[in-house]
């Protein structure tokens, strides 16, 4: 498994909390949209919300639980792929990590 350099691990750790908050905010925004558009379809909205939370809980677990240096490259890729960190955030990491 590819371990990222110590300096990059420190950078990634510094992004962990804000990135988790951003991921949760995206999920809550989607939940809000479901709730705001539920009139006359409450049961369907409930089911949609339930599915959203189940799916997103799995995503949160994959990207934020068991946060270790040995798997950090996967976290970074997932965060970037979901738009949770910017190009500017990614640019802070070494070329070795970005490969």
MARTOR-533242 format. One record per atom (N, C-alpha, C): atom name; x, y, z. Coordinates in nm, 4 decimals. Example, Ala and Ser with C-alpha at 12.3 -4.5 7.8 and 13.67 -1.06 7.14 Angstrom:
2
<rec atome="N" X="1.3190" Y="-0.5690" Z="0.7800"/>
<rec atome="CA" X="1.2300" Y="-0.4500" Z="0.7800"/>
<rec atome="C" X="1.3200" Y="-0.3300" Z="0.7800"/>
<rec atome="N" X="1.2850" Y="-0.2250" Z="0.7080"/>
<rec atome="CA" X="1.3670" Y="-0.1060" Z="0.7140"/>
<rec atome="C" X="1.2900" Y="0.0030" Z="0.7870"/>
***
This chain:
99
<rec atome="N" X="0.0831" Y="-0.1177" Z="0.0000"/>
<rec atome="CA" X="0.0000" Y="0.0000" Z="0.0000"/>
<rec atome="C" X="0.0883" Y="0.1251" Z="0.0000"/>
<rec atome="N" X="0.0474" Y="0.2258" Z="-0.0676"/>
<rec atome="CA" X="0.1241" Y="0.3492" Z="-0.0825"/>
<rec atome="C" X="0.1009" Y="0.4412" Z="0.0380"/>
<rec atome="N" X="0.2048" Y="0.4619" Z="0.1178"/>
<rec atome="CA" X="0.1969" Y="0.5574" Z="0.2293"/>
<rec atome="C" X="0.2400" Y="0.6940" Z="0.1787"/>
<rec atome="N" X="0.1639" Y="0.7948" Z="0.2172"/>
<rec atome="CA" X="0.2015" Y="0.9293" Z="0.1755"/>
<rec atome="C" X="0.3105" Y="0.9820" Z="0.2684"/>
<rec atome="N" X="0.3905" Y="1.0753" Z="0.2191"/>
<rec atome="CA" X="0.4951" Y="1.1351" Z="0.3033"/>
<rec atome="C" X="0.4360" Y="1.2015" Z="0.4285"/>
<rec atome="N" X="0.5153" Y="1.2067" Z="0.5337"/>
<rec atome="CA" X="0.4706" Y="1.2627" Z="0.6622"/>
<rec atome="C" X="0.4147" Y="1.4040" Z="0.6472"/>
<rec atome="N" X="0.4806" Y="1.4870" Z="0.5700"/>
<rec atome="CA" X="0.4332" Y="1.6258" Z="0.5531"/>
<rec atome="C" X="0.2944" Y="1.6287" Z="0.4891"/>
<rec atome="N" X="0.2713" Y="1.5413" Z="0.3934"/>
<rec atome="CA" X="0.1402" Y="1.5348" Z="0.3286"/>
<rec atome="C" X="0.0349" Y="1.4772" Z="0.4229"/>
<rec atome="N" X="0.0748" Y="1.3812" Z="0.5054"/>
<rec atome="CA" X="-0.0164" Y="1.3243" Z="0.6041"/>
<rec atome="C" X="-0.0633" Y="1.4331" Z="0.7004"/>
<rec atome="N" X="0.0270" Y="1.5200" Z="0.7419"/>
<rec atome="CA" X="-0.0100" Y="1.6306" Z="0.8307"/>
<rec atome="C" X="-0.1083" Y="1.7253" Z="0.7616"/>
<rec atome="N" X="-0.0845" Y="1.7533" Z="0.6335"/>
<rec atome="CA" X="-0.1758" Y="1.8399" Z="0.5576"/>
<rec atome="C" X="-0.3132" Y="1.7754" Z="0.5476"/>
<rec atome="N" X="-0.3152" Y="1.6465" Z="0.5186"/>
<rec atome="CA" X="-0.4417" Y="1.5758" Z="0.5052"/>
<rec atome="C" X="-0.5185" Y="1.5749" Z="0.6371"/>
<rec atome="N" X="-0.4477" Y="1.5488" Z="0.7450"/>
<rec atome="CA" X="-0.5117" Y="1.5513" Z="0.8777"/>
<rec atome="C" X="-0.5714" Y="1.6879" Z="0.9081"/>
<rec atome="N" X="-0.5026" Y="1.7934" Z="0.8636"/>
<rec atome="CA" X="-0.5539" Y="1.9284" Z="0.8911"/>
<rec atome="C" X="-0.6827" Y="1.9569" Z="0.8122"/>
<rec atome="N" X="-0.7054" Y="1.8836" Z="0.7050"/>
<rec atome="CA" X="-0.8260" Y="1.9015" Z="0.6240"/>
<rec atome="C" X="-0.9421" Y="1.8122" Z="0.6682"/>
<rec atome="N" X="-0.9143" Y="1.7148" Z="0.7526"/>
<rec atome="CA" X="-1.0130" Y="1.6116" Z="0.7867"/>
<rec atome="C" X="-1.1446" Y="1.6689" Z="0.8389"/>
<rec atome="N" X="-1.1403" Y="1.7494" Z="0.9419"/>
<rec atome="CA" X="-1.2633" Y="1.8012" Z="1.0046"/>
<rec atome="C" X="-1.3433" Y="1.8905" Z="0.9099"/>
<rec atome="N" X="-1.2759" Y="1.9811" Z="0.8419"/>
<rec atome="CA" X="-1.3488" Y="2.0724" Z="0.7530"/>
<rec atome="C" X="-1.4057" Y="1.9967" Z="0.6327"/>
<rec atome="N" X="-1.3341" Y="1.8962" Z="0.5870"/>
<rec atome="CA" X="-1.3827" Y="1.8172" Z="0.4738"/>
<rec atome="C" X="-1.5029" Y="1.7332" Z="0.5151"/>
<rec atome="N" X="-1.4981" Y="1.6756" Z="0.6335"/>
<rec atome="CA" X="-1.6130" Y="1.6003" Z="0.6854"/>
<rec atome="C" X="-1.7334" Y="1.6931" Z="0.7004"/>
<rec atome="N" X="-1.7128" Y="1.8118" Z="0.7519"/>
<rec atome="CA" X="-1.8220" Y="1.9091" Z="0.7665"/>
<rec atome="C" X="-1.8807" Y="1.9454" Z="0.6305"/>
<rec atome="N" X="-1.7960" Y="1.9633" Z="0.5319"/>
<rec atome="CA" X="-1.8424" Y="1.9971" Z="0.3973"/>
<rec atome="C" X="-1.9238" Y="1.8826" Z="0.3375"/>
<rec atome="N" X="-1.8782" Y="1.7598" Z="0.3572"/>
<rec atome="CA" X="-1.9520" Y="1.6434" Z="0.3070"/>
<rec atome="C" X="-2.0895" Y="1.6353" Z="0.3728"/>
<rec atome="N" X="-2.0934" Y="1.6553" Z="0.5037"/>
<rec atome="CA" X="-2.2204" Y="1.6519" Z="0.5763"/>
<rec atome="C" X="-2.3127" Y="1.7645" Z="0.5308"/>
<rec atome="N" X="-2.2572" Y="1.8818" Z="0.5068"/>
<rec atome="CA" X="-2.3379" Y="1.9953" Z="0.4599"/>
<rec atome="C" X="-2.4014" Y="1.9639" Z="0.3240"/>
<rec atome="N" X="-2.3263" Y="1.9000" Z="0.2350"/>
<rec atome="CA" X="-2.3816" Y="1.8623" Z="0.1045"/>
<rec atome="C" X="-2.4983" Y="1.7658" Z="0.1216"/>
<rec atome="N" X="-2.4818" Y="1.6690" Z="0.2104"/>
<rec atome="CA" X="-2.5876" Y="1.5710" Z="0.2352"/>
<rec atome="C" X="-2.7098" Y="1.6402" Z="0.2951"/>
<rec atome="N" X="-2.6875" Y="1.7285" Z="0.3909"/>
<rec atome="CA" X="-2.7993" Y="1.7999" Z="0.4539"/>
<rec atome="C" X="-2.8703" Y="1.8912" Z="0.3551"/>
<rec atome="N" X="-2.7969" Y="1.9512" Z="0.2625"/>
<rec atome="CA" X="-2.8598" Y="2.0336" Z="0.1587"/>
<rec atome="C" X="-2.9519" Y="1.9487" Z="0.0709"/>
<rec atome="N" X="-2.9038" Y="1.8307" Z="0.0343"/>
<rec atome="CA" X="-2.9863" Y="1.7400" Z="-0.0457"/>
<rec atome="C" X="-3.1091" Y="1.6961" Z="0.0331"/>
<rec atome="N" X="-3.0903" Y="1.6662" Z="0.1611"/>
<rec atome="CA" X="-3.2039" Y="1.6284" Z="0.2472"/>
<rec atome="C" X="-3.3036" Y="1.7434" Z="0.2559"/>
<rec atome="N" X="-3.2540" Y="1.8643" Z="0.2673"/>
<rec atome="CA" X="-3.3420" Y="1.9817" Z="0.2721"/>
<rec atome="C" X="-3.4255" Y="1.9957" Z="0.1468"/>
<rec atome="N" X="-3.3653" Y="1.9691" Z="0.0332"/>
<rec atome="CA" X="-3.4386" Y="1.9752" Z="-0.0937"/>
<rec atome="C" X="-3.5503" Y="1.8714" Z="-0.0955"/>
<rec atome="N" X="-3.5183" Y="1.7513" Z="-0.0490"/>
<rec atome="CA" X="-3.6201" Y="1.6455" Z="-0.0419"/>
<rec atome="C" X="-3.7347" Y="1.6895" Z="0.0491"/>
<rec atome="N" X="-3.7005" Y="1.7426" Z="0.1655"/>
<rec atome="CA" X="-3.8028" Y="1.7844" Z="0.2618"/>
<rec atome="C" X="-3.8852" Y="1.9028" Z="0.2118"/>
<rec atome="N" X="-3.8201" Y="1.9944" Z="0.1434"/>
<rec atome="CA" X="-3.8912" Y="2.1122" Z="0.0925"/>
<rec atome="C" X="-3.9852" Y="2.0795" Z="-0.0221"/>
<rec atome="N" X="-3.9643" Y="1.9667" Z="-0.0868"/>
<rec atome="CA" X="-4.0472" Y="1.9279" Z="-0.2019"/>
<rec atome="C" X="-4.1335" Y="1.8056" Z="-0.1709"/>
<rec atome="N" X="-4.1753" Y="1.7909" Z="-0.0473"/>
<rec atome="CA" X="-4.2486" Y="1.6712" Z="-0.0070"/>
<rec atome="C" X="-4.4000" Y="1.6846" Z="-0.0141"/>
<rec atome="N" X="-4.4505" Y="1.8040" Z="-0.0320"/>
<rec atome="CA" X="-4.5949" Y="1.8273" Z="-0.0276"/>
<rec atome="C" X="-4.6690" Y="1.7304" Z="-0.1193"/>
<rec atome="N" X="-4.7614" Y="1.6561" Z="-0.0587"/>
<rec atome="CA" X="-4.8431" Y="1.5626" Z="-0.1343"/>
<rec atome="C" X="-4.7727" Y="1.4310" Z="-0.1658"/>
<rec atome="N" X="-4.6482" Y="1.4174" Z="-0.1240"/>
<rec atome="CA" X="-4.5731" Y="1.2946" Z="-0.1496"/>
<rec atome="C" X="-4.4866" Y="1.2589" Z="-0.0287"/>
<rec atome="N" X="-4.5458" Y="1.2731" Z="0.0870"/>
<rec atome="CA" X="-4.4711" Y="1.2560" Z="0.2114"/>
<rec atome="C" X="-4.4047" Y="1.1188" Z="0.2233"/>
<rec atome="N" X="-4.4779" Y="1.0134" Z="0.1909"/>
<rec atome="CA" X="-4.4189" Y="0.8804" Z="0.2037"/>
<rec atome="C" X="-4.3046" Y="0.8617" Z="0.1044"/>
<rec atome="N" X="-4.3237" Y="0.9055" Z="-0.0176"/>
<rec atome="CA" X="-4.2153" Y="0.8965" Z="-0.1167"/>
<rec atome="C" X="-4.0940" Y="0.9778" Z="-0.0718"/>
<rec atome="N" X="-4.1191" Y="1.0957" Z="-0.0165"/>
<rec atome="CA" X="-4.0096" Y="1.1795" Z="0.0324"/>
<rec atome="C" X="-3.9375" Y="1.1112" Z="0.1479"/>
<rec atome="N" X="-4.0138" Y="1.0483" Z="0.2358"/>
<rec atome="CA" X="-3.9546" Y="0.9747" Z="0.3471"/>
<rec atome="C" X="-3.8630" Y="0.8646" Z="0.2945"/>
<rec atome="N" X="-3.9102" Y="0.7875" Z="0.1998"/>
<rec atome="CA" X="-3.8301" Y="0.6787" Z="0.1421"/>
<rec atome="C" X="-3.7065" Y="0.7333" Z="0.0715"/>
<rec atome="N" X="-3.7229" Y="0.8419" Z="0.0002"/>
<rec atome="CA" X="-3.6090" Y="0.9050" Z="-0.0681"/>
<rec atome="C" X="-3.5048" Y="0.9527" Z="0.0331"/>
<rec atome="N" X="-3.5519" Y="1.0133" Z="0.1389"/>
<rec atome="CA" X="-3.4614" Y="1.0600" Z="0.2448"/>
<rec atome="C" X="-3.3907" Y="0.9421" Z="0.3116"/>
<rec atome="N" X="-3.4627" Y="0.8354" Z="0.3391"/>
<rec atome="CA" X="-3.4047" Y="0.7159" Z="0.4003"/>
<rec atome="C" X="-3.2939" Y="0.6581" Z="0.3121"/>
<rec atome="N" X="-3.3212" Y="0.6446" Z="0.1813"/>
<rec atome="CA" X="-3.2200" Y="0.5926" Z="0.0885"/>
<rec atome="C" X="-3.0979" Y="0.6839" Z="0.0825"/>
<rec atome="N" X="-3.1224" Y="0.8143" Z="0.0766"/>
<rec atome="CA" X="-3.0125" Y="0.9100" Z="0.0742"/>
<rec atome="C" X="-2.9225" Y="0.8914" Z="0.1954"/>
<rec atome="N" X="-2.9829" Y="0.8868" Z="0.3133"/>
<rec atome="CA" X="-2.9037" Y="0.8759" Z="0.4357"/>
<rec atome="C" X="-2.8287" Y="0.7428" Z="0.4432"/>
<rec atome="N" X="-2.8889" Y="0.6356" Z="0.3991"/>
<rec atome="CA" X="-2.8190" Y="0.5071" Z="0.3974"/>
<rec atome="C" X="-2.6986" Y="0.5114" Z="0.3039"/>
<rec atome="N" X="-2.7209" Y="0.5592" Z="0.1817"/>
<rec atome="CA" X="-2.6124" Y="0.5649" Z="0.0823"/>
<rec atome="C" X="-2.5011" Y="0.6587" Z="0.1274"/>
<rec atome="N" X="-2.5390" Y="0.7745" Z="0.1753"/>
<rec atome="CA" X="-2.4392" Y="0.8729" Z="0.2133"/>
<rec atome="C" X="-2.3660" Y="0.8333" Z="0.3408"/>
<rec atome="N" X="-2.4322" Y="0.7608" Z="0.4291"/>
<rec atome="CA" X="-2.3657" Y="0.7107" Z="0.5486"/>
<rec atome="C" X="-2.2531" Y="0.6151" Z="0.5091"/>
<rec atome="N" X="-2.2773" Y="0.5323" Z="0.4092"/>
<rec atome="CA" X="-2.1727" Y="0.4418" Z="0.3605"/>
<rec atome="C" X="-2.0560" Y="0.5212" Z="0.3015"/>
<rec atome="N" X="-2.0868" Y="0.6258" Z="0.2261"/>
<rec atome="CA" X="-1.9824" Y="0.7098" Z="0.1686"/>
<rec atome="C" X="-1.9021" Y="0.7784" Z="0.2781"/>
<rec atome="N" X="-1.9693" Y="0.8325" Z="0.3774"/>
<rec atome="CA" X="-1.9002" Y="0.8990" Z="0.4886"/>
<rec atome="C" X="-1.8091" Y="0.7989" Z="0.5592"/>
<rec atome="N" X="-1.8591" Y="0.6802" Z="0.5833"/>
<rec atome="CA" X="-1.7790" Y="0.5771" Z="0.6512"/>
<rec atome="C" X="-1.6543" Y="0.5427" Z="0.5698"/>
<rec atome="N" X="-1.6695" Y="0.5239" Z="0.4387"/>
<rec atome="CA" X="-1.5546" Y="0.4895" Z="0.3529"/>
<rec atome="C" X="-1.4490" Y="0.5992" Z="0.3523"/>
<rec atome="N" X="-1.4917" Y="0.7240" Z="0.3497"/>
<rec atome="CA" X="-1.3966" Y="0.8331" Z="0.3324"/>
<rec atome="C" X="-1.3458" Y="0.8947" Z="0.4623"/>
<rec atome="N" X="-1.4131" Y="0.8695" Z="0.5753"/>
<rec atome="CA" X="-1.3728" Y="0.9390" Z="0.6975"/>
<rec atome="C" X="-1.3468" Y="0.8483" Z="0.8171"/>
<rec atome="N" X="-1.4048" Y="0.7303" Z="0.8199"/>
<rec atome="CA" X="-1.3793" Y="0.6391" Z="0.9309"/>
<rec atome="C" X="-1.2469" Y="0.5672" Z="0.9069"/>
<rec atome="N" X="-1.1884" Y="0.5156" Z="1.0114"/>
<rec atome="CA" X="-1.0633" Y="0.4405" Z="1.0024"/>
<rec atome="C" X="-0.9573" Y="0.5206" Z="0.9246"/>
<rec atome="N" X="-0.9432" Y="0.6449" Z="0.9633"/>
<rec atome="CA" X="-0.8527" Y="0.7399" Z="0.8973"/>
<rec atome="C" X="-0.7092" Y="0.7084" Z="0.9386"/>
<rec atome="N" X="-0.6321" Y="0.6528" Z="0.8460"/>
<rec atome="CA" X="-0.4945" Y="0.6115" Z="0.8742"/>
<rec atome="C" X="-0.4021" Y="0.6580" Z="0.7620"/>
<rec atome="N" X="-0.2786" Y="0.6721" Z="0.7959"/>
<rec atome="CA" X="-0.1801" Y="0.7148" Z="0.6968"/>
<rec atome="C" X="-0.1676" Y="0.6130" Z="0.5834"/>
<rec atome="N" X="-0.1787" Y="0.4856" Z="0.6157"/>
<rec atome="CA" X="-0.1621" Y="0.3822" Z="0.5139"/>
<rec atome="C" X="-0.2738" Y="0.3828" Z="0.4096"/>
<rec atome="N" X="-0.3873" Y="0.4402" Z="0.4420"/>
<rec atome="CA" X="-0.4978" Y="0.4465" Z="0.3462"/>
<rec atome="C" X="-0.5312" Y="0.5909" Z="0.3071"/>
<rec atome="N" X="-0.4484" Y="0.6842" Z="0.3479"/>
<rec atome="CA" X="-0.4768" Y="0.8272" Z="0.3278"/>
<rec atome="C" X="-0.4897" Y="0.8655" Z="0.1808"/>
<rec atome="N" X="-0.4140" Y="0.8003" Z="0.0938"/>
<rec atome="CA" X="-0.4203" Y="0.8344" Z="-0.0485"/>
<rec atome="C" X="-0.5609" Y="0.8105" Z="-0.1037"/>
<rec atome="N" X="-0.6285" Y="0.7067" Z="-0.0514"/>
<rec atome="CA" X="-0.7651" Y="0.6775" Z="-0.0938"/>
<rec atome="C" X="-0.8617" Y="0.7831" Z="-0.0415"/>
<rec atome="N" X="-0.8372" Y="0.8299" Z="0.0804"/>
<rec atome="CA" X="-0.9193" Y="0.9381" Z="0.1341"/>
<rec atome="C" X="-0.9055" Y="1.0627" Z="0.0475"/>
<rec atome="N" X="-0.7822" Y="1.0985" Z="0.0183"/>
<rec atome="CA" X="-0.7562" Y="1.2177" Z="-0.0615"/>
<rec atome="C" X="-0.8235" Y="1.2079" Z="-0.1979"/>
<rec atome="N" X="-0.8099" Y="1.0939" Z="-0.2624"/>
<rec atome="CA" X="-0.8722" Y="1.0750" Z="-0.3938"/>
<rec atome="C" X="-1.0244" Y="1.0852" Z="-0.3841"/>
<rec atome="N" X="-1.0810" Y="1.0249" Z="-0.2809"/>
<rec atome="CA" X="-1.2262" Y="1.0313" Z="-0.2626"/>
<rec atome="C" X="-1.2749" Y="1.1718" Z="-0.2369"/>
<rec atome="N" X="-1.2029" Y="1.2429" Z="-0.1516"/>
<rec atome="CA" X="-1.2417" Y="1.3809" Z="-0.1219"/>
<rec atome="C" X="-1.2376" Y="1.4670" Z="-0.2472"/>
<rec atome="N" X="-1.1316" Y="1.4503" Z="-0.3229"/>
<rec atome="CA" X="-1.1174" Y="1.5305" Z="-0.4443"/>
<rec atome="C" X="-1.2249" Y="1.4920" Z="-0.5466"/>
<rec atome="N" X="-1.2463" Y="1.3633" Z="-0.5619"/>
<rec atome="CA" X="-1.3456" Y="1.3158" Z="-0.6575"/>
<rec atome="C" X="-1.4869" Y="1.3622" Z="-0.6263"/>
<rec atome="N" X="-1.5182" Y="1.3811" Z="-0.4999"/>
<rec atome="CA" X="-1.6509" Y="1.4285" Z="-0.4580"/>
<rec atome="C" X="-1.6588" Y="1.5807" Z="-0.4507"/>
<rec atome="N" X="-1.5501" Y="1.6478" Z="-0.4877"/>
<rec atome="CA" X="-1.5499" Y="1.7937" Z="-0.4851"/>
<rec atome="C" X="-1.5417" Y="1.8525" Z="-0.3451"/>
<rec atome="N" X="-1.4915" Y="1.7747" Z="-0.2494"/>
<rec atome="CA" X="-1.4832" Y="1.8217" Z="-0.1118"/>
<rec atome="C" X="-1.3574" Y="1.9022" Z="-0.0846"/>
<rec atome="N" X="-1.2570" Y="1.8843" Z="-0.1686"/>
<rec atome="CA" X="-1.1383" Y="1.9687" Z="-0.1613"/>
<rec atome="C" X="-1.1149" Y="2.0278" Z="-0.2998"/>
<rec atome="N" X="-1.0556" Y="2.1433" Z="-0.3022"/>
<rec atome="CA" X="-1.0370" Y="2.2180" Z="-0.4267"/>
<rec atome="C" X="-0.9044" Y="2.1823" Z="-0.4946"/>
<rec atome="N" X="-0.8882" Y="2.2317" Z="-0.6143"/>
<rec atome="CA" X="-0.7601" Y="2.2185" Z="-0.6842"/>
<rec atome="C" X="-0.6498" Y="2.2850" Z="-0.6031"/>
<rec atome="N" X="-0.6814" Y="2.3970" Z="-0.5399"/>
<rec atome="CA" X="-0.5824" Y="2.4675" Z="-0.4576"/>
<rec atome="C" X="-0.5415" Y="2.3821" Z="-0.3374"/>
<rec atome="N" X="-0.6375" Y="2.3127" Z="-0.2771"/>
<rec atome="CA" X="-0.6051" Y="2.2215" Z="-0.1665"/>
<rec atome="C" X="-0.5131" Y="2.1101" Z="-0.2161"/>
<rec atome="N" X="-0.5483" Y="2.0526" Z="-0.3275"/>
<rec atome="CA" X="-0.4690" Y="1.9428" Z="-0.3831"/>
<rec atome="C" X="-0.3283" Y="1.9882" Z="-0.4195"/>
<rec atome="N" X="-0.3154" Y="2.1113" Z="-0.4657"/>
<rec atome="CA" X="-0.1847" Y="2.1648" Z="-0.5060"/>
<rec atome="C" X="-0.0872" Y="2.1727" Z="-0.3889"/>
<rec atome="N" X="-0.1369" Y="2.1730" Z="-0.2673"/>
<rec atome="CA" X="-0.0508" Y="2.1801" Z="-0.1481"/>
<rec atome="C" X="0.0257" Y="2.0499" Z="-0.1243"/>
<rec atome="N" X="-0.0165" Y="1.9409" Z="-0.1880"/>
<rec atome="CA" X="0.0458" Y="1.8120" Z="-0.1658"/>
<rec atome="C" X="0.1617" Y="1.7897" Z="-0.2631"/>
<rec atome="N" X="0.2530" Y="1.7042" Z="-0.2217"/>
<rec atome="CA" X="0.3729" Y="1.6756" Z="-0.3029"/>
<rec atome="C" X="0.3357" Y="1.6037" Z="-0.4317"/>
<rec atome="N" X="0.4245" Y="1.6086" Z="-0.5272"/>
<rec atome="CA" X="0.4045" Y="1.5388" Z="-0.6536"/>
<rec atome="C" X="0.3931" Y="1.3881" Z="-0.6309"/>
<rec atome="N" X="0.4686" Y="1.3376" Z="-0.5353"/>
<rec atome="CA" X="0.4640" Y="1.1951" Z="-0.5026"/>
<rec atome="C" X="0.3226" Y="1.1526" Z="-0.4627"/>
<rec atome="N" X="0.2591" Y="1.2331" Z="-0.3840"/>
<rec atome="CA" X="0.1232" Y="1.2026" Z="-0.3391"/>
<rec atome="C" X="0.0229" Y="1.2208" Z="-0.4520"/>
<rec atome="N" X="0.0399" Y="1.3191" Z="-0.5345"/>
<rec atome="CA" X="-0.0552" Y="1.3467" Z="-0.6426"/>
<rec atome="C" X="-0.0468" Y="1.2450" Z="-0.7553"/>
<rec atome="N" X="0.0600" Y="1.1677" Z="-0.7622"/>
<rec atome="CA" X="0.0720" Y="1.0667" Z="-0.8696"/>
<rec atome="C" X="-0.0203" Y="0.9556" Z="-0.8486"/>
***
